[in-house]
Amino acid sequence: MATRTGGVTDRDHVVVVGASLAGTTFVDTLRRRGFGGRVTLVGAEPHAAYNRPALSKGVLAGTDDLADITLPPLSCEVDERIGTAAVALDQDRREIVLAGGDRIGYDRLAITTGARARRLADLGAADPGVDETTFRHLGDALALDRLLTARPHVLVVGAGILGMELASACLDRGSTVTLVDRQPPLHAQLGPYLADLLGAAAERRGARIAHDPGGVRLRATADGTPIAELADGRRFGGDLVLSAVGCLPEVEWLRSSGLSVEGGIAVDTRCRVSTTVVAAGDVAAFPTARGPRRTPLWNAALEQARTAAAALLDGDAAAPLVPDPLFWTEQFGLKVRVSGPMPAAGEPTVVEGDSPVDGGLLVGWPGEPGSAAAVNRRIPITRLRALARPENITT
C-alpha cells in the first residue's frame, strides 16, 4: 500500500461530512491525486450537489431547474450517504454519529458542512413570532418561487450581495420590493464605486431603499403584518420578509466534539484542523491578517477543498493556500465579475469601455493592487486577473 508524506495510506478510510461543492471537490481531488483507499461522503441534503449561486439567479428567474444546476456526478468510487445528517463527532473513537444512531469510523476526516442562513432572530433583532423567510438551499428557492406567484410586496432585510440579488429577482417576477439595512447597499462588500453603480440600478428598477447605521429590527403589528423598524423610527411593511443577513457556520453537530467552533472551524494555511482533520468551504475560518475568517464564496470553497485534499495526502509538503478571490453577481440588469480583494476604496481607473449599458466596463483600482471588475462585459477569468495586476492599471 502506498504511504504518502502526510502519513495517509491506501488502507485508510477518509470520511467527508458535507456533500456540497467543497465536499465533492475534496473527494474528486483525492481520487485525481491517486488516493486508492475507502472514501465515504455524508450529506444532509437529499439532493446531489448543485450550483448554489444559481438559486438566486436562474432558479428564481425560471430559467433553471434542478437538472440544470446539478453538478457533474462524481466519476470515482465513493460510498455516498446522501440525505443523512451527521449529528456528532467522537474524536476519541474517531467516529461520526449519524441521525438515527449509526456510526462511521474514520482514519482521516474532512469537514465541509457549509453554513446555514442567519436570521434577525439570531441577532436578537426580531420580535417573537415574526416570520422570517430565508434563502440558502434548493428547498428555500422552490418555496420562494411559489410565494412570488402571488406578487407580494417583499421586504428584504439585508442589502448585501444575496439581498440585492433576491430583490432583483422579486422585481423581475412582478413583486414590489423594499430593501432595508444598516448601511447603503453593498458598500461593505464592494466599496463605493461598484456599490453605487448597483444601488442606482436597483432604484431605476423600482426598488425602495432605506438604511440607518443604528440597525433594523423586525416587529409585528396586531394583525401579524411584519414591519421593519429602523433605528431612526422609520417603519416599512411587507407581505413577505426575506432575511438576507449573512450565514452561520454549520457546526452545531460539533459542539460536543472538543473542537473550537465559534465563528467557524479554525484552519491553518493548508486547511488543517489537526493531524487527522481538515476543513474547507463556508464552515472553515481561514487565517488572515485580521484573524481567522470565513469566506463564503464559491471560488473559496473550490480553493480550500483542493488545498485540504493535498494537505491530507502530502502533509507539510503541500503548498499553503494563497487565496485568489473571485466572485460574480447578476442583479438589476447588470452582470458584475470581480477578481481580487474587496471592498475597494476610491475611484477606479476605467481600463476599457464607456458605460455599463454600452459595451460594458473594465475597471481597476490603482490603490488596491490585485482588484479589477468587469461590468456587463464578457471576459475570460484569466484576463480579468491579469488586468488586476498593478502594472496593467495606469492612472
N, C-alpha and C positions, 0 to 999 in steps of 0.2 A: 504494500500500500504506500502511496506517495505521501511523504511528510513535507510540509511547506514551512517557510520561515516563521509563520505565525503559530506554528505548533498544531495546525489543523491537519488531520489525515482523512483519507477517504473512508475510514471506518467511523468517522464522527457523524453525529446526527445534528444538523442545523435546523432550528425551528425559527420561522419568521412569523411574527404576530403583527398582522396588519396587511391586507391584501389589495391595497390601492396602488397608486403609481410607485411610491417608494418601495413597497414590499415586492412587487412584481419585478421592478428594475433590479433590486438586490438579488433576487433568485436568478434572473437572467444573466446578471454579471457573474455570479458564482459559477454557473454552468459554462458560460463562454470562456471563463478563465480555467476551465478544466477540472473543477471540483466534481468528484465522482461519488461522494457519499450521499447519504439519505438527506433529503430536504422536505420539510413539512411547512406548508403555508396555511396559516389560520386567518380567516377574515370574518368579521361580524356581519357585513352586509350580504344580502342574499344574491347579489349580482356579481358577475365578473368585473374586474377593474375597468373603469371608464374615465373618459376625459372630463374631469371635474370643471375646468373653466368653461366648457361648452354649455353647462347647465344654465348659466345666466345669459348666454348668448343664443346659440342655435335652438336649444330645447324650449326656452320660453318664447322664442320667435316662431316656433312651429316648423322650423326648417330641419331640425334634427330629432331623431328618436333614439331609443337605447341602442339599436343596431349601429347607428351612425357614430355614436360616441364611445362604443366599447373598444377598449384597447386590444391589440392583437393578442390572441391566446398564447400562453407560454408553450413553446415548442419542445421544452426539455422535460425530463422526467421529474415530477414533483408530486408529493401527496398533498392534495388540496382539501382543506376543511373549510369550505365556504359556507357562510350562513351560520357560523358557530363563533360565539364571542368568548374571548379569554376573560376570566373573572379574577384571576390571582396568579402571582408568580411566587414560587417557593424556591428561593435561591439555594438554600441549604441542600435540598434534594434535586436541584436542577430540574424542576418540573413546572409546566404550565397547567393551570387548572382551568378547565373549560366549563361553560354553562352546562348544567346537568351533572357535573361531578367528574367527568373523565379527566385523566391526567396524561400529559405528553412529556416524556423525558427528553432532555436535550444535552448536547455537549457544548454547543455554541448557540447563542440566541441573538436575533435581530429584532428590535422593537421599532415598528413602523406604523403605529396605530393612529397617527394623524391627529386631528383635532375635531372638536365639536363647536357648533355655533354658540357664541356668548349672547346672553340676553341682558337687558337692562336690569332685570331682577337679580342677576348675578352680581351686578354692581351696586345693588341696593337702591336703584333709581326707578323702581316701578312699584306702584301700589298693589296690594294683594288683589288677585282676581282679574288683572288686566291681561288680555290675551295677546301674546306676542308671537307673531309668525316669524320663523327663522328660515334661513336658506343655506343649506350645506350639502345635502345628499340628493340623490336622484328622487327619492320619495318627496322631499321638500319641493323640488322643481315641478313634479307632477301635480302635487297638491295646489301649488300657487297657480299653475296653468289652469286648473279647474276654477279656482276662485276668480280669476281675471275674466272669465266668460261673462260675469255679471257687470263688468266695467265699474268696479267700485272706486271710490276716492281712496287712494293709497297714501298712507302716512309712512314715509321711510325715515327711520331714525338711524342716523349714521351716514355721512356723506363722503365715505372713503370710496375706494375702487368698487367694491361689491355694491354698496348702496347706490352709487351712481349708475352702475350697470343695471341694477334692478329697476331704478326709476325710469331709465331709458326704455327698458322692455315693457314696463307697465304703460307708459305713454304710447308706445307702438301698438299696444293691444287695445287702446281706446279709453284707458282709465285716465283720471286726473291724478296729479301727484304733488304732494308737499314733502320737501326734504328739510330735515332739521338736524342740527349738530352743534357742537360747542365751538366750532371754527368753520371758516369758509371751506367749501368743498375741495378736497384733495390737496390742500396746502401742505399738510403734514407729510403726505405721501410723495408728492411730485414737486413741490416748490411752486412759487407764484406764477411763473410763465405758463407751464402746461396746465396748472390748476385753473388759472383764469380763462385760458382758452376753452377748456371743457365746461367750466361753470357758465360761461357766456353761451355756449352751445345748448346747455340744459335750459337756460332761461328762454332762449329763442324757441325751443320746442314746447314751452309752456309749463315747465316745472317751476313751482313756487319754492323759494329757498329762504330759510331763516336760520340764523346761528347766534349763539351767545356764549362767551367764554365761561360763564358760570355753569353751563351744562343744561341738560334736559332731563325731565322726569315724566314718566308715564302715569297718568291718572285716569280714573273712570268717572263719568258723570252718573247721576242717579239712574238713568235708563241704560247704563252699561256702555255708552259710547266712549271709546278710548280717546284721550286727549294727551297731546304732548305739550308740556308746560316748560317754557324756557325760564331761566333764572331771572330774567327781567320782567316776567309776568305775562308775556305773550303766550297765547294758547292756540293750538291748531288741532282740529279734529279730523277724523277719517273713518271710513267704514272698515278699514283693514290696516293694522300696524305691522310693518315689516321692520324687524330689528336687524340692522347690519352693523353691529358694534364690535366686530372682531371675532376671534375664536379662542378657545381654551384647549390646551393640550389634552389628549385623551389618555389620562394617567390614573383615573380612579381605580382601575383594576390593579394598579401597582402600589397602592397605599400601604399594604402590609408587607411589602417585599424587602424593605430596608433601603431601597433606592431613594435618593433625593429627587423629588419630582416637582417641587414648586417652581412654576414658571417654565416647565418642560424638563426633559431629561438632559442634564449637562453632559456634553461630549467633548473630547479633545479634537484637535485639528484633523484627526483621522477618523472621526465619528465613533470613537471607542468610549464606552462607559466603564469597562473593566477589561480584564484579560479574556473574558468569555462572552461579553455582551457588547453589542454595538447598537446604535440608534440612528435613524435618518428620517427626514421629512418634517412635517409640521409638528411632530412631537419632540423633536430634538432642539436643544438650545446650544447653538454653536458659539465658540469663543470669538469675541470681538473686542475692540479697544474699550468698549463700554460694558464689558462683561458678557456672560452667556446670553444669547438672544435667539429666539425662534425666527425663522424666515419662511413664512407660509406662502411660498411661491412655487409654481410648477417646476421651474428650472432648478431651484434649490433642492427640491426633492430628488430630481434626477442626479445632480452632482453628489449629494450626500449619500444616496444609495450606492452609487458606484464606488465612492470612496470607502464606505463601510465594508463593502464586499472585499475590496482589495486589502483593507486592514485585517480582516478576518483571515485571509489567506497568507498575507505577507508580513504581518506584524509591523515592526518599526521600519522595515524596508519599503513599506507602502508610502507613496507620495502623500504628504499632507494636502488637504484641500485648500486651494486659494479661490474663494468664491468669485464667480463671474456673473454678476446679477443680470437678469434678463426677464422682462415681462411685457405683456401686451394687454390692451383693453379696447373694447368696442362700445361706444356709447354716443347717443345723440348725433349720429351721422358722422362721427369721427372715429378713425382707427389709429391708435397710437401704439407704437412699439418702442420700448426703451431698453437701452443697453447701458449698464453702469450704475453707480450708486445714485440713489435718490433719497431725500429731496435735493434738487439742485437750486442753489440760491442765485439770484441775479438774472440778468438778461442774457440769453444765449446768443451765439452767433448763428445767423442763417447760412448754412453751408450750401444748400441748393433749394430752389423753389421760390414761389412768390406768395402763396397763401394756402391754407389747409384745403380750401374748396377748389382751388385752381392749380391742379398738378401736385399738390401736397408740399410738405416742408421736410427738410432735413436740418436739424439744429444740433449744436453742441455748445457746451459751457466751458469757456477757457479757464474759469476759476474752479471747475470740478473735473479734473483730469479723469478720463475714462467714461464720461457720461455723454450720451447722444440719444436723440429721439427722431423717429420718422412719424409724420402725421399725414394720414391719407396718402401714403406713398409706399409702393411695393419695393422692398429692398431685401436682399439676402442678409441673413444674420451676420455672416462673416464680414460683409461690407459695412454694416452698421457698427459693428465692434471696431473695425479698422478706423472708421470716421471718428470714433470716440477718443482715439489717441490724440494727445495734445498737439503733436506736430501737424495733424491734419485739420486743426481748427485754428484759424487765424482771425484776429480782431481787425 
